[in-house]
Amino acid sequence: MLEPTYQADVVIVGAGVAGLSAARRLTGAGVTTLVLEAAHEVGGRMATEKVDGFRLDRIGRLLSTACPELRLTPGLDGLELSPFAPGVLLHSDGRHHRAGVRAGAGGARGARSARGALHAVRALATAPRPGSGPRRPVAVPGRQVSVPRSRTGAPLGTAVDQARLGAAFGRLAATPVERLLARPELPAAEALTARGLPARTIDGFLRPLLAALLCDPDLTTSSRCADLALRAFASGRLCLPQGGAEALPQRLARALPPGTVRTGVRVTSVSTTSVTTAEHGEFRCGAVLVATGGRAAGELLPGLRVPDFHPVTVLHHTTDEAPATGASLLLDADRGGPVAHTAVVSGVDPSRAPAGRTLVTSTVLGPPGPGLDTAVRMHLARLYGVSTARWETLAVHHTADAVPAMRPPHDLRRPVRLLAGLYVCGDHRDTGTVQGALHSAHRAATAILTDLGADHPLHSADPLPTARAA
């Protein structure tokens, strides 16, 4: 038998954002790299389906303009981010309440230094006290929305509660990341209560916000992970990749040398010096990086700790007339239905819908059940204040392993080097976010380059073997 040919210095299993960003760092350092992906397209969970001119994200994770890895990852130069309206729009007691920066906060890139949530709560906290004057309206396109001035202050609490929240966001925005990671770790719900925030503020604002950012409405997430998510919210603007979630992995893939990524190749086993595939046999290499989702990584790497996951179901609807919420991310502070958050995403990114059509994307945290679309339409009718009877359902996407759970104790810097020559990265090794996936890829690429050494002999990849006959 002929000895398998040497394919590359590093073989990466998985062409999601973690694998592609690691490949970009390695090839940029002169290391020959081959990326093998079982699917027929790159991106993994950051996939976008095209239906009748609409661009429909499978999961649609929210990004922040304050995410440093979006600026520091090679290959993402020029990535266009479409920002939501400043802050968020909270639905409570049949009314909308804005918690976000004031109008005129600037565009996506300028908003990186904006402290959205801090400005929002400061504006609310300095509002006149009850009896000192009429309510001051908050501008929302197409309708008049007022911030209540009663002592209950739905959904952010009283002026004192709002001042406490503003101070908490201010501290988060100014605290270095390493100091946040050194804090005592608790479940997020316990940590927020321990910091003196009232239950009304936690349940009416922070719980729905963290449900949108981390897909964890029960606030079981590690307080350190929650702090990082809230810090990004306080320091920037929520946003989406322009053109769909797939724009991010596709931009990374285009930045790689031709032939680096091979799709439709299913890896069945790995070692420190080779990978075995179902279609093309064995690939020999100098090191292997497993950059798949957590469950697939556990199948290739027996003994690897695999987390639980938050399931996510995303529904896409279209209508001829856009609801009057503009480009806001709309959260349900009352949790009065299955929808955790929703947005008119064609108002955020017009490229996601054909001209003259509106795309509304809604996220349900859980599996799809009988009658889900009907229940979601009823909930959306209350949230948007319009009839949804004539809305058309474009797609329902369910992902069981959508977001890794990050319950304490949670190591945000799980080792990426398993053995010399065998590495792993992904959002399950860091925080369960796009930022976490990119950061873990950075750590893995750095570990590989360190182990290879500057004097490591580089090889030219041999041609891809032909598929074996059935």
MARBALUM-913179 format. One record per residue (C-alpha): x, y, z; residue in one letter. Coordinates in pm, whole numbers, plus 50000, padded with zeros to 5 digits. Layout:
BEGIN
XYZA
...
END
This chain:
BEGIN
500005000050000M
501165034949921L
501775057850217E
499165085850241P
500395118450096T
501315148250313Y
498595174150259Q
499405204150477A
501155216050790D
497755220050959V
494415203950877V
491405221851023I
488155202651066V
485175226051026G
484625257450816A
482615277851063G
483825311851177V
486275296151425A
487915273051171G
488045299350897L
489475326451120S
492135302351253A
492975292850894A
493355329550801R
495805335351086R
497815304151001L
498035310550627T
498965346550700G
501945333050897A
503035311450604G
501705278250734V
500115256150467T
496575249050583T
493705227550462L
490145232550590V
487755202850558L
484005208950590E
481335181850585A
478625205250456A
478565218350103H
478995254450213E
481025273050472V
479645290750777G
478225263751003G
475515279051220R
476095313051059M
474185302050750A
471775322950544T
469015307850331E
467805325550017K
464055323949953V
462385345149680D
464885373249721G
464875372250103F
468005364550307R
466995343750609L
469505336650887D
469345302251045R
470105315251395I
470835352251354G
473135358651649R
473375395051751L
476745412051721L
478045443651887S
480085471051728T
482175469552048A
483265433551976C
487075436451947P
487525404351748E
485475418851462L
488205445151427R
491215423451511L
490485392051308T
492435391750980P
490125387950682G
487255407550834L
488555441050714D
485715459350545G
482955437850696L
479825459150679E
477735459650995L
474115471250993S
473285486651333P
469945484851508F
468375516751636A
470215527151952P
469535505152253G
466415483352256V
462655487552260L
460905471052556L
457265460352536H
455505460952872S
451875464952975D
450855470452613G
453275499252558R
456785504652422H
459615518952632H
462955527552475R
466185519152653A
468955531452423G
471145560452326V
469595592952218R
469085600851852A
472165611651654G
474545586251804A
476295580351471G
476725550851238G
477935515351294A
481635523251315R
481215555351507G
478995537251755A
481835514851865R
482755539952132S
479175548952222A
477915537052557R
474385529352446G
472805514752756A
474585539252986L
473225568952793H
469775553452798A
469525548053168V
471135581353247R
468555598753031A
465795580553211L
467325585253554A
467505623053510T
463895626053394A
461645648753607P
460145632453914R
456415624853934P
454405656753956G
457185678953820S
455775680853471G
454235661753184P
455675629953047R
458505634152802R
457895613552485P
460555590452346V
460725590951966A
459835558451790V
459205560151415P
455505561151343G
454145563351694R
454275582352022Q
455825563752314V
456055577352667S
458225567052956V
456005562153263P
456665583853566R
454895563453831S
456765548754126R
456695514553963T
458335529053652G
457735499653416A
459895483553301P
463075499853437L
461825508553785G
461885541753969T
464345569953910A
466525555754188V
466425521254025D
467385536553694Q
470275555453852A
471575522954003R
471315506053665L
473125534953499G
475935532753753A
476205495153701A
476465499153323F
478975527153364G
481185505053579R
480905476253331L
481825498053033A
484905511453216A
486115478653368T
488905459953183P
487925425153066V
490535407553278E
489095423853592R
485625411553497L
486965376253456L
488525377853802A
485215385353974R
483555358554192P
481385336553973E
477675331354033L
474645324153817P
473755356953648A
470415360053832A
472105357554173E
474905381354078A
472525408353955L
470455405954273T
473595406954489A
474595439654323R
471505456854457G
469475458154138L
465735454854211P
463745425354080A
461675448653861R
464765460753676T
466215425953641I
462995410053515D
461805439653308G
465045448453131F
468135427253204L
466445393353173R
464965399752824P
468175416952718L
470365387352822L
467845363652665A
468495381552335A
472275382752380L
472905348252532L
469655328952465C
469285322852839D
466025337452979P
466485319153310D
469795337553376L
471635305353466T
474655317553266T
477915324753448S
477925360353579S
481285365653407R
479815357253067C
476785378953138A
479055407753239D
480975404952911L
477735405552711A
476365435552903L
479715453352872R
479585449852493A
476005462752494F
476955492552710A
480005500752496S
478615497952144G
475595491851923R
473835459151850L
474175450451483C
473905423951210L
476295415650925P
475085433050612Q
473735407850363G
473055380650618G
474995361150880A
476825342450604E
478645374550508A
481085369750797L
482285334150718P
482215340650345Q
484485370650386R
486915349350587L
486815321850323A
487525346450040R
490595358850229A
492175323950219L
494455311249939P
492575292849664P
492035256249741G
492375260250117T
488735251150191V
487285217850075R
483555213050131T
481625180450123G
484435161850303V
483335143750619R
486055136750876V
485565104251069T
488635104151297S
491615125551390V
495065121251542S
498055143951600T
499415137151252T
496425128551032S
492705129550972V
490605102350811T
487705111350586T
484795091350453A
485285103150096E
489045107050048H
490785084450296G
493615097250514E
495285131350510F
498695134050674R
499735166750833C
501815182451105G
498915192451333A
495125189851350V
492685216351471L
489105205351540V
486935236251488A
483475220851471T
480505226651700G
480775212952051G
478865180451998R
480715171351676A
484015179551846A
483105155552129G
482505127651877E
485935132751718L
487715138252051L
486505112552308P
486735126452660G
486275162552553L
483885180952780R
480745188652580V
478405215252725P
474635215852725D
473035237752461F
470245263052437H
467895253552150P
466735281851927V
463905284351675T
463855313551431V
460755323451235L
460795346350933H
457645364450820H
456995389350544T
454335415950509T
453565444150269D
453395470250543E
456225473950794A
455345477051165P
456105511651302A
459075501751518T
461755511151268G
465105493751305A
464655486051675S
465305453151848L
462005446352026L
462025426752355L
459055414552559D
459605425852916A
456435407653026D
457365374252865R
453765371252749G
454385346452467G
456945324552294P
458925352652123V
462075363052310A
463005390752066H
461975402551724T
462905429251472A
461985442751131V
465385432250998V
464715446750653S
464645480250833G
468055472550983V
469535458150663D
467475465250348P
469485439650147S
467695411650333R
464365416950155A
463245425449800P
462225461249733A
458785469049869G
458725438950104R
459245437050478T
461115409450662L
460305403551029V
462575378851210T
461605365051552S
463495342251791T
461925315952016V
464175300652281L
463215264252262G
462125237152020P
459245241251776P
456005226251900G
452525221451755P
450935254251661G
454115274351714L
453585296851412D
450055305451528T
451265313051881A
454105334451746V
451765354151521R
449465361451815M
452415372652024H
453805394451743L
450415410851700A
450575422352064R
454245432452045L
453895452951726Y
450315464251778G
449215453251429V
447305424151280S
449535395551165T
446735375051007A
447965382150653R
451675378350724W
453355351250519E
455645326150689T
458835322750484L
460755297750697A
461025282051041V
464575272151137H
465225251151447H
468745244751580T
468935221451880A
472605229151956D
472395266151877A
474215282052171V
476485265052427P
475225268952782A
477705287053007M
476575277953357R
479015283153645P
481645271853696P
482535281153341H
486105284053216D
486095311352953L
489585301252848R
489265263652815R
492495248452682P
492775247852304V
495895225752306R
494895189952393L
498185173752290L
501185185252092A
499735184251743G
496055182251841L
493995213451910Y
490345223951943V
488535257251917C
484995270951891G
482425289752097D
482285259552334H
485905267152440R
485285303852524D
482005322852549T
479035309252356G
479035338852117T
480505348151779V
483065368551973Q
483935337152171G
484355316251855A
486705341851702L
488695345752023H
489145308352071S
490375305951710A
492905333051786H
494145313452088R
494335280851892A
496235296251601A
498685312051846T
499235278352019A
499835260751686I
502305286951566L
504135284951898T
504405246951879D
505455246751514L
508175272251581G
509685297451345A
512065271751200D
509335246151121H
509785233150762P
506785242950557L
505375219450293H
503445223749971S
500075206549984A
499685176549754D
496615174049530P
493375162849693L
492985124949649P
490195113449421T
487115098249579A
487195060749627R
484875039149422A
481795027649605A
END
